[in-house]
């Protein structure tokens, strides 16, 4: 085998490992939520009083997360260019509400205080909804893991959306965690780079790929003197 063939073989192996890591990372989100919901269902079933409406709600949530898991490979194929993604007009406030609702299903309603601030209506972008949801949800997970890593009495996430004068839609995901460590700020969106113990370093890399696929920009904004982190999505307006 020639040196060029060796290099090509190594590149293909690394690419395959990256794809496998991406799939494993994304499929862990719905599986984690399903496991939490199953535990909650088990407790409700064994409670002295069983409320069918509560059971139905948890079962419907499990169905939603199962669909998310089934869509993981399809969504990543769209991202990699192996499958056409249908863009449509996406209502940004509705997207934010859906992501927050999913976050609460995973962690519980009271684990983190979440607030949505939307300063312009209507606020819409042309996007593949499931792909954009992946990016936003990963940013929310990143924020929750950040605030859980430090002792804070009121862990919180703020989702702030607005339109700029030059026709961009901006979504800020702000947490009150420790912020991004100085040594990795310039590499924070690179695969396998993380300052969290046990972190895969894939969530922010996937976010960046999704936003850039939509012709947008993902950046980290220093909250000087305030603490916490702000990740900013900029997407072209519809």
DARA-V253931 format. One record per backbone hydrogen bond with DSSP energy under -0.5 kcal/mol. CO is the residue of the C=O (numbers start at 0). NH is the residue of the N-H. If there is no record, write none. Layout:
co: [CO:CO]
nh: [NH:NH]
This chain:
co: [1:2:3:4:5:6:7:8:9:10:11:12:13:14:15:16:17:18:19:20:21:22:23:24:25:25:26:27:28:29:30:31:32:33:34:35:36:37:38:39:40:41:43:47:48:49:50:50:51:52:53:54:55:56:57:58:59:60:61:62:63:64:65:66:67:68:70:71:72:73:74:75:76:76:76:77:83:84:87:87:89:89:90:91:92:93:94:95:96:97:98:99:100:101:102:103:107:112:114:114:115:116:116:122:123:124:124:126:126:127:127:128:129:130:131:132:133:134:135:136:137:138:139:140:141:142:143:144:145:146:149:151:154:155:156:157:157:158:158:159:160:161:163:166:167:167:168:169:170:171:171:172:173:174:176:180:181:183:183:184:186:189:191:195:200:200:201:202:203:204:205:206:207:208:209:210:211:216:218:219:220:221:222:222:228:229:229:230:230:231:232:233:234]
nh: [5:6:7:8:9:10:11:12:13:14:15:16:17:18:19:20:21:22:23:24:25:26:27:28:28:29:30:31:32:33:34:35:36:37:38:39:40:41:42:43:44:45:46:49:50:51:53:54:55:56:57:58:59:60:61:62:63:64:65:66:67:68:69:70:71:71:74:75:76:77:78:79:80:81:82:80:85:86:89:126:91:124:94:95:96:97:98:99:100:101:102:103:104:105:106:107:110:156:116:158:117:118:160:91:237:89:126:87:128:130:131:132:133:134:135:136:137:138:139:140:141:142:143:144:145:146:147:148:148:149:151:154:112:175:114:159:173:116:160:171:118:169:166:236:163:169:234:161:232:159:173:230:157:228:227:183:184:186:187:187:189:192:193:198:191:192:205:206:207:208:209:210:211:212:213:215:214:233:231:221:229:223:225:226:174:220:231:172:232:218:170:216:168]
